């Protein structure tokens, strides 16, 4: 039986929102940002509002990774699958991105056309590889991962956990939770040796499924903080979503109440 209480966030002081009020915005622990030396962001998706605001506040360099945005192979695949609206939408975003990319250096953002995986290929590299490649092993890192389901392979890789102690904060968007909920629980347990779950928000673009009579979203945004910033572990008494802090990812759709872990 899956213990849903593992999804209950811990109480911390100093949570703030960064990156806009809708999709692309995340809740972070603001006080610990003073110790961060760089942001490593996986899954840009033509939206760098979070990265720009992060740099404006911290003035640290940002390494932004995404292999899909400029690859024609992914557009061809959409056309073959009859996803014509998605193709036109991506082409529109790509044209805007080509202009935006030229100005990223103003915000200390280095854009890299590679993705994150648990093994190295031409388009995808491991977290370990990127730490070595960009000389980040000794840096205090803020890590953001939104890689459309590939997070489970990455977060089940033993080598990943050898590199995580220098991660001050860690934001990950979990997808396809119904079929991966056991893996997600194991990941949260494993992360617990170094990091604690401090915030949870549902992406209302996804559906809801039921487990043990509880309603659980298919997509969850989770924020983790290094245990050194939690002098004591006390479960949060907040109601989720938190008013004034959380906002629906899809504006014209009601946000999802989270109480399945209580």
C-alpha positions, 0 to 999 in steps of 0.5 A, a space after each residue: 500500500 502506498 503511503 500518501 502522507 509522504 506527499 505532505 510538505 514540511 513547514 518553512 518560513 520564507 516561501 515566495 513565487 517566482 516566474 509569473 502567476 501562471 504556468 512557468 511560475 514556481 514557489 521557492 524558499 527565498 532566504 536560501 537564495 543567498 547561498 546559491 551560485 548558479 541555476 541549472 534549469 532543464 526544460 526551457 520550453 520557450 519560457 525564461 521568465 523564471 530564469 530572468 527573474 532568478 538572475 535579477 534577484 541573485 545575479 548568478 549565472 544560469 545554464 538553461 537546457 532544452 533539446 526540443 525547441 530548435 530541432 526540426 525532427 520534433 516538428 516533423 513528428 508532430 506533423 506525422 501525428 496530425 498535430 497541425 495546431 501544435 505544429 503551428 503553435 511551436 513554429 510561432 513560439 520558435 520564431 519569437 524565441 530566435 529573437 529572444 535568444 539573442 538577448 539572453 546573455 543580458 540575464 547571464 543565461 547560457 542556452 544549451 541545446 541538450 536535455 537531461 537523461 540518465 545516460 549520455 546520448 547525442 541530444 541528452 546528457 546526465 546531470 553528472 556530465 553537465 556538472 563536469 562539462 560546465 565546472 559546476 561540481 563545487 558550486 551551490 546549485 538551484 536545480 529546476 527540472 521539467 522534462 515531461 516524464 523523463 524525470 523518473 529515469 533521472 531521479 532513479 539513477 544512483 549517480 544523480 544522488 552522488 551529486 545532489 548534496 550541493 543542490 540548495 533547492 530543487 524544483 521538479 514537475 512530476 508527470 503521468 503520476 497515476 502510472 508512476 506514483 510508486 516510483 515518485 514515492 520512492 524518489 521522495 523517500 530517497 531525496 529525504 536523506 538530503 532534501 525535504 518537500 516544502 511545497 506542492 502544487 497541481 498543474 491544472 492542465 492535467 487530469 485527476 485520478 483516484 487512489 484509496 478514495 483520494 483525488 490526485 492530480 496527474 501533474 504535480 510541481 514539487 519544491 525541495 529544500 536542503 535539510 540544512 535549512 530545516 532545523 526541525 521537521 514540522 508538517 505544514 498546516 497550510 491549505 493547498 493551493 496557498 492563497 496569494 502564493 499559488 495560481 492556476 497554470 491554466 488561467 481559465 481553469 479552476 485550480 486543484 485542491 490538494 488534500 490527498 496526503 492528509 
